[in-house]
Amino acid sequence: MERIVFSFLGTNVDRGAGTGRWKKWRPTVSLFRHRDFRINEFHLIYDTHFDATARTVLEDIARISPATKIVTHILEFANPWDFQEVYEKLFVLCKSVRFDPDANEYLFHISTGTHVAQICIFLLSETRHFPGKLLQALPSRDGPARAKEAGSYYVVDLDISRYDRIANRFRRETDKDIAFLKSGIDTKHGRFNSLIERIEQVAINSPRPILLTGATGTGKSRLARQIYALKKQRANLSGKYVELNCGTLRGDAAMSALFGHVKGAYTGAVSDRKGFLAQADKGLVFLDEIGELGLDEQTLLLRAIEEKKFFPYGSDRETASSFQIICGTNRDLLEAVREGRFRDDLLARINLWTFSLPPLKDRPEDILPNIEYELGIREKETGIHCTFNKEALDQYLVFAQSPEALWKANFRDLNGSIERMCTLAMGARINAADVSAEIERLRASWGMQANAAPRGEPSKFKELLSGLDDFDRIQLEGVLGICGECTSIAEAGRRLYAVSRGKKTGKQNDTDRLKKYLQKFGLDWNAVKA
């Protein structure tokens, strides 16, 4: 296996002239003065402003190690302390080299170059864009003259999987980030937890747009705020968080809210206004219900996302804002594109990272931890510690986790439900009577009648249900009610078997399981939906 070393030219530490330079420790040249460290190929990176120093260094290397193949790379930085410029040019350099890690050992010498360059090299190595290790050279202060001139060296391997303690620390940090994104709620739903793990990776590693989809009340706004807070903790942004519901804006008001306006831009614009995108400079803007935005605003927003520049409404002076963006929607944006209500190029820009939040009714195992969370939030706000007694909690969970609980507004329904019971509970202790009253309120808000027959044609199932034991009748009523709300057997199956599917139990798919259940009572999907 051949050893290939990359190195920046040390514009000061590698400099030397006359015979005296051989008595000086020069990090790049000194690498070749170790008898036990053979370098087969050497890549020197430098700026043409330092041609003379580079020429001397290369001549000295050739004199010490004539068998080494020399390759040069000219990299010129407008600002060598500009992290983005340095990283991008080093990234392009790495992409241009045909690495073969199976045949060669690659090292990047980090004793030279600016601190910014060293950090970029570290990141490229850690992410394996540079598929090698880091090489550090050090001067020696003791020993004979030859040892001082050669100095010492050591190799740093960034493969943290080899270091259990470091890997475990990274795992703990990741677990803390995930818990933070979940607001400390100990959720159990497998798909939701996997979703949050992926969001954590994206939040700390990518500044690109994120699209959160899901029904109203599934927690898009709260999650966006947690993503912002996590990014700020990691110093990925320094500006503030700005949230805007696009569904509340139309025409001039939408233009003004997003981009700002100047005095006189339209009737009522009595003074200049800074828009939300400008307010989010170096921070994050969350545009909820982005599917409600008009086509004109979508066009201007696309340019603002791509170029980080836009014109305030009524102004001929461009404004710049380096914002990150999260978008939320409860609509099918692909359908909106097909109908001409949403720009396909804007969708392509914002859906690089798309995450669909599941509704509460599909997460019955997360009802209890969310109840505990809501009780904790209320205690912080009011100072009152409100709890359920055991009978009441069991009664509420049976209903809340059953197919009968529609949770049409998702967590907003749950939040309101807990709020009402805590407010009305005597002595801040929720009892069975409180729960019974709340269940009736929820049923009424969802348009349900107490003990109602299944949706569809109630008389069709009356005779069948009357001939069943209460155990089978209650269960079948719930199943038929869900079927009545769904447009396909697949949708009904997904809702009815959400928990077991999340736990990956059972070998049958949801549709087959529902078909077999209905067959027990002489029913099929067509009969149910006739």
WOTA-V218983 format. One record per residue. SS is DSSP state (alpha for helix, beta for strand, coil for the rest). PSI is psi in degrees with one decimal (none if undefined). OMEGA is omega in degrees with one decimal (* if undefined). Layout:
SS/PSI/OMEGA
SS/PSI/OMEGA
This chain:
coil/128.0/-179.3
beta/151.0/-179.3
beta/124.6/-179.0
beta/124.2/-174.9
beta/134.8/172.7
beta/143.9/-179.4
beta/142.9/166.8
beta/149.1/170.9
coil/130.8/174.3
coil/100.0/-170.9
coil/-23.2/176.0
coil/-51.5/-173.5
coil/-23.4/179.1
coil/-6.4/-175.2
coil/144.9/177.0
coil/149.8/-179.3
coil/154.4/178.9
coil/-177.7/-177.3
alpha/-19.5/-179.0
alpha/-19.9/-178.1
alpha/-22.9/-178.4
alpha/-15.9/178.5
alpha/2.4/-176.8
coil/143.8/174.8
coil/114.4/175.6
coil/114.5/-167.8
alpha/-41.5/-177.1
alpha/-48.4/-179.7
alpha/-37.6/-175.5
alpha/-20.6/176.7
alpha/-29.1/-175.5
alpha/4.1/-177.2
alpha/11.0/176.6
coil/121.3/-176.7
coil/-27.3/-176.4
coil/7.9/-175.2
coil/89.1/-177.2
coil/131.8/178.4
coil/117.0/-177.6
coil/-34.4/-177.9
beta/135.4/-175.9
beta/127.6/179.5
beta/116.7/-179.8
beta/127.6/-179.3
beta/125.4/-179.2
beta/167.2/178.6
coil/143.2/-177.1
alpha/-17.1/175.8
alpha/-19.0/-176.3
alpha/36.6/-179.8
alpha/-43.8/-175.3
alpha/-47.2/178.4
alpha/-42.5/179.6
alpha/-41.2/-179.2
alpha/-43.7/179.7
alpha/-44.4/-179.5
alpha/-44.7/-178.9
alpha/-37.9/176.7
alpha/-40.5/179.2
alpha/-38.7/177.5
alpha/-43.7/179.3
alpha/-34.2/179.9
alpha/-40.1/-178.2
alpha/-41.7/-173.8
coil/75.1/-175.4
coil/-19.7/-178.3
coil/-10.8/-178.2
coil/131.1/175.6
beta/130.6/-177.3
beta/131.3/175.4
beta/134.1/179.4
beta/148.5/177.5
beta/122.6/177.6
beta/116.2/175.6
coil/118.9/180.0
coil/125.3/-178.1
coil/128.5/174.1
coil/-36.8/176.5
coil/102.3/-176.9
coil/-5.6/177.4
coil/6.3/176.5
coil/106.5/-173.2
alpha/-46.0/-176.3
alpha/-43.7/-179.3
alpha/-46.7/-178.0
alpha/-46.1/-178.4
alpha/-45.7/-177.1
alpha/-40.1/-178.4
alpha/-36.1/176.5
alpha/-35.9/177.2
alpha/-45.9/178.3
alpha/-40.1/178.1
alpha/-46.2/-179.7
alpha/-37.9/179.2
alpha/-26.0/-176.8
alpha/-16.0/-178.3
coil/134.9/178.3
coil/92.2/-177.9
coil/145.4/174.9
coil/80.3/-175.0
coil/-22.4/179.2
coil/-27.1/-176.3
coil/-20.7/-173.6
beta/153.1/171.5
beta/124.9/-177.4
beta/134.0/177.8
beta/142.7/174.0
beta/117.8/-177.9
beta/119.6/-174.6
coil/16.2/178.1
coil/-13.9/-177.7
coil/170.0/-177.8
coil/164.4/-179.4
coil/166.4/176.7
alpha/-34.4/177.9
alpha/-45.1/179.1
alpha/-40.0/-179.9
alpha/-40.4/177.6
alpha/-42.6/179.3
alpha/-40.9/178.2
alpha/-41.6/178.0
alpha/-47.1/-178.5
alpha/-41.2/180.0
alpha/-33.8/178.0
alpha/-42.6/-178.0
alpha/-34.4/179.4
coil/1.5/176.6
coil/14.8/170.1
coil/-31.4/164.8
coil/107.4/-169.6
coil/55.9/-178.0
coil/-163.0/-177.8
beta/173.5/179.3
beta/145.4/-178.5
beta/122.4/-179.5
beta/126.7/176.3
beta/143.4/-178.1
beta/146.3/175.2
coil/153.3/175.9
coil/135.2/-178.3
coil/-13.6/-178.0
coil/165.7/175.4
coil/-178.1/-179.2
coil/166.2/-175.3
alpha/-43.2/-177.8
alpha/-38.8/179.9
alpha/-37.4/179.4
alpha/-39.7/-179.3
alpha/-33.0/-179.5
alpha/-33.2/-176.6
coil/-154.7/179.2
beta/171.3/179.7
beta/157.4/169.3
beta/156.4/-175.5
beta/134.2/179.7
beta/122.0/178.1
coil/120.1/-176.8
coil/10.3/178.1
coil/90.9/-173.2
alpha/-14.7/178.8
alpha/-16.6/179.5
alpha/-10.7/-175.3
coil/100.1/-171.9
alpha/-44.3/-176.3
alpha/-41.6/178.8
alpha/-44.6/-179.6
alpha/-41.5/178.9
alpha/-35.8/178.2
alpha/-42.3/177.2
alpha/-38.9/178.7
alpha/-41.9/179.1
alpha/-41.0/178.5
alpha/-41.6/178.5
alpha/-42.6/178.9
alpha/-39.2/178.4
alpha/-40.5/178.0
alpha/-43.3/-178.3
alpha/-44.2/177.6
alpha/-37.6/178.9
alpha/-45.3/179.3
alpha/-29.6/178.9
coil/11.6/-179.9
coil/28.1/179.3
coil/4.7/-178.6
coil/126.9/-176.6
coil/73.3/-176.8
coil/150.4/-176.6
coil/-14.8/-174.8
coil/120.1/-172.8
alpha/-47.4/-177.0
alpha/-38.4/179.2
alpha/-42.5/179.5
alpha/-39.7/177.0
alpha/-37.2/178.2
alpha/-45.0/-179.1
alpha/-36.2/176.8
alpha/-43.4/179.8
alpha/-39.9/178.4
alpha/-38.5/178.6
alpha/-43.4/178.6
alpha/-45.4/-177.8
alpha/-41.8/-175.5
alpha/-39.8/-175.6
alpha/-12.3/-175.5
alpha/-10.9/-175.1
coil/133.6/174.5
coil/4.7/-173.7
coil/163.1/-178.6
coil/148.0/175.9
beta/136.5/177.2
beta/120.3/177.2
beta/120.9/178.9
beta/159.9/179.8
coil/161.4/-178.0
coil/161.4/176.7
coil/132.5/176.6
coil/5.2/179.8
coil/-2.6/173.2
coil/22.7/-177.7
alpha/-45.2/-177.9
alpha/-45.4/-179.3
alpha/-41.9/-179.8
alpha/-39.4/178.4
alpha/-41.7/178.6
alpha/-37.4/179.0
alpha/-37.8/176.7
alpha/-44.5/177.6
alpha/-48.2/-177.8
alpha/-38.2/178.7
alpha/-43.9/178.0
alpha/-40.3/-178.7
alpha/-38.0/175.4
alpha/-39.5/-178.1
coil/7.9/179.1
coil/28.8/175.3
coil/-14.3/174.1
coil/158.5/-176.4
coil/-14.4/-178.8
coil/-170.2/-174.0
coil/171.0/178.6
beta/130.7/-179.8
beta/132.4/-178.1
beta/135.5/-178.0
beta/128.4/175.5
beta/108.7/-176.1
alpha/-20.0/-179.9
alpha/-14.0/-178.6
alpha/2.1/-172.0
coil/144.9/174.7
coil/147.8/171.4
alpha/-130.0/-176.3
alpha/-37.6/-178.2
alpha/-37.4/178.7
alpha/-46.3/178.5
alpha/-46.0/-177.6
alpha/-43.9/-178.0
alpha/-43.0/-177.8
alpha/-51.3/-167.8
alpha/-7.3/-175.2
coil/175.1/177.0
beta/165.4/174.0
coil/159.6/-179.3
coil/130.7/177.8
coil/5.0/-178.4
coil/-31.9/177.4
coil/168.4/-179.7
coil/124.0/-178.7
coil/-12.6/178.2
coil/81.9/-172.7
coil/-8.5/177.3
coil/165.3/177.2
coil/149.1/177.7
beta/136.2/176.9
coil/123.9/-177.5
coil/170.7/-176.9
alpha/-35.6/179.7
alpha/-39.0/177.8
alpha/-37.6/178.8
alpha/-26.8/-177.1
coil/16.1/179.4
coil/127.6/-177.0
coil/11.4/178.0
coil/-145.1/-175.1
beta/135.8/175.1
beta/132.4/176.2
beta/114.5/178.3
beta/97.7/-179.8
beta/151.3/-178.7
coil/49.2/-177.9
alpha/-20.6/178.1
alpha/-14.0/179.6
alpha/-6.6/-176.5
coil/140.9/179.4
coil/161.2/-176.6
alpha/-36.8/178.9
alpha/-44.9/179.0
alpha/-35.7/178.1
alpha/-40.8/-179.5
alpha/-46.5/-178.9
alpha/-35.0/178.5
alpha/-39.7/179.3
alpha/-47.2/179.5
alpha/-39.4/-179.6
alpha/-38.6/179.0
alpha/-41.3/-175.6
alpha/-41.4/-171.9
alpha/-9.2/-176.9
coil/30.1/178.1
beta/148.9/179.6
beta/164.5/177.6
beta/124.5/170.7
coil/148.7/-176.5
beta/123.9/178.6
coil/3.3/-177.3
coil/150.3/173.5
coil/12.6/177.7
coil/126.4/-176.3
beta/144.6/176.2
beta/140.3/177.3
beta/142.0/177.3
coil/120.2/-178.8
coil/75.5/-176.7
coil/152.8/165.5
beta/157.3/-172.2
beta/139.1/168.7
beta/134.4/178.1
beta/146.2/177.5
beta/147.8/177.1
beta/148.1/170.6
coil/9.3/-179.3
coil/160.9/173.0
coil/100.8/-175.3
alpha/-28.7/175.8
alpha/-41.3/176.9
alpha/-39.1/178.7
alpha/-34.9/176.2
alpha/-44.2/179.9
alpha/-32.5/-179.2
coil/-1.2/178.5
coil/15.1/-178.6
coil/-6.8/-179.3
coil/137.6/-177.0
coil/130.7/-179.7
alpha/-32.5/180.0
alpha/-31.6/175.6
alpha/-41.2/177.3
alpha/-42.3/178.9
alpha/-31.9/-178.4
alpha/-35.8/-173.0
alpha/-8.6/-175.8
coil/28.0/173.1
coil/-44.8/175.6
beta/106.8/-179.4
beta/130.7/-179.1
beta/125.2/-178.5
beta/117.6/-177.9
coil/125.2/-178.1
coil/149.3/178.6
coil/160.3/-177.2
alpha/-36.2/-177.7
alpha/-20.8/176.7
alpha/1.7/-178.2
coil/53.9/-175.6
alpha/-30.7/-179.7
alpha/-12.7/179.2
alpha/4.3/179.0
alpha/-49.9/-176.1
alpha/-51.2/179.5
alpha/-29.5/177.8
alpha/-31.9/172.5
alpha/-45.6/179.4
alpha/-38.4/178.1
alpha/-45.6/-179.3
alpha/-39.0/177.2
alpha/-39.5/178.5
alpha/-41.8/178.4
alpha/-43.5/-179.3
alpha/-38.7/179.7
alpha/-39.6/178.0
alpha/-38.0/-176.3
alpha/-36.1/-173.6
alpha/-18.0/-175.6
coil/6.4/-178.1
coil/125.6/179.3
coil/101.8/-178.4
coil/137.5/-179.0
beta/166.1/171.1
beta/149.2/162.6
coil/165.0/-170.7
alpha/-43.8/-179.1
alpha/-40.9/-177.8
alpha/-41.8/-180.0
alpha/-44.1/178.7
alpha/-42.9/-180.0
alpha/-44.0/-178.5
alpha/-40.6/-179.2
alpha/-38.4/178.5
alpha/-45.4/178.4
alpha/-48.0/-173.2
alpha/-30.3/-177.8
coil/1.4/-177.0
coil/161.9/176.3
coil/-19.8/-179.4
coil/-29.2/-178.5
coil/109.5/-174.7
coil/-30.7/-178.5
coil/55.6/-175.4
coil/-37.4/178.6
coil/14.1/175.3
coil/-125.9/-173.4
alpha/-19.8/174.7
alpha/-38.9/174.7
alpha/-46.3/-177.9
alpha/-43.9/178.9
alpha/-47.0/179.4
alpha/-37.5/-179.8
alpha/-47.8/179.2
alpha/-40.5/178.9
alpha/-45.5/-178.5
alpha/-45.9/-178.1
alpha/-39.5/179.0
alpha/-37.9/-178.3
alpha/-39.4/-174.5
alpha/-13.4/-175.8
coil/131.9/176.6
alpha/130.7/178.0
alpha/24.9/178.3
alpha/30.3/178.5
beta/111.0/-177.2
beta/124.4/-179.0
coil/-178.9/-175.4
alpha/-36.1/179.3
alpha/-39.5/176.7
alpha/-42.2/-178.7
alpha/-43.4/-179.9
alpha/-43.7/179.5
alpha/-39.2/-179.0
alpha/-38.1/178.2
alpha/-40.8/178.0
alpha/-37.6/177.4
alpha/-42.7/179.3
alpha/-43.9/179.0
alpha/-43.3/-179.5
alpha/-39.5/-178.9
alpha/-25.1/178.6
coil/5.5/178.6
coil/27.5/-178.6
coil/148.8/172.8
coil/142.4/179.2
coil/134.9/178.2
coil/32.0/-178.8
coil/151.7/174.1
coil/164.9/-179.5
coil/152.6/177.3
coil/163.6/-179.4
coil/-123.4/177.6
coil/94.4/-174.8
alpha/-38.7/-175.8
alpha/-26.3/-178.1
alpha/-35.6/-173.9
alpha/-1.9/-173.3
alpha/-47.1/-178.1
alpha/-42.2/179.5
alpha/-47.8/-175.6
alpha/-36.1/-177.6
alpha/-20.6/-179.6
coil/10.6/-178.0
coil/152.6/169.7
coil/155.1/179.9
alpha/-38.6/-178.4
alpha/-51.0/-178.4
alpha/-37.1/-177.1
alpha/-46.8/-177.7
alpha/-41.6/-179.5
alpha/-44.4/-177.7
alpha/-37.5/176.9
alpha/-43.2/179.4
alpha/-42.3/-179.5
alpha/-44.8/-179.4
alpha/-33.1/176.5
alpha/-43.4/177.3
alpha/-43.0/-179.9
alpha/-36.5/-179.7
alpha/-24.5/-178.7
alpha/-10.1/-173.8
coil/151.0/-178.1
coil/-13.7/-179.8
coil/158.6/178.8
alpha/-29.4/178.2
alpha/-42.5/178.8
alpha/-43.6/178.8
alpha/-41.9/178.6
alpha/-41.2/179.7
alpha/-40.3/-179.3
alpha/-41.8/-174.7
alpha/-29.3/-175.6
coil/29.6/-175.5
alpha/-40.6/-175.5
alpha/-51.3/-178.2
alpha/-32.1/176.5
alpha/-41.0/178.5
alpha/-32.1/179.1
coil/-3.9/179.0
coil/41.2/176.5
coil/148.8/179.8
coil/148.0/-177.0
coil/-18.0/-177.8
coil/153.7/174.0
coil/168.5/-172.8
alpha/-40.1/-178.3
alpha/-45.6/180.0
alpha/-39.1/-179.3
alpha/-42.3/-179.9
alpha/-40.8/177.7
alpha/-46.4/-177.2
alpha/-34.4/178.2
alpha/-46.1/179.7
alpha/-36.3/179.9
alpha/-28.8/178.2
coil/-27.9/-177.7
coil/16.3/178.2
coil/25.7/-178.5
coil/155.6/167.9
coil/172.9/-174.1
alpha/-40.9/-179.1
alpha/-37.9/179.0
alpha/-39.8/-179.2
alpha/-38.4/-174.2
coil/10.1/-175.9
coil/none/*
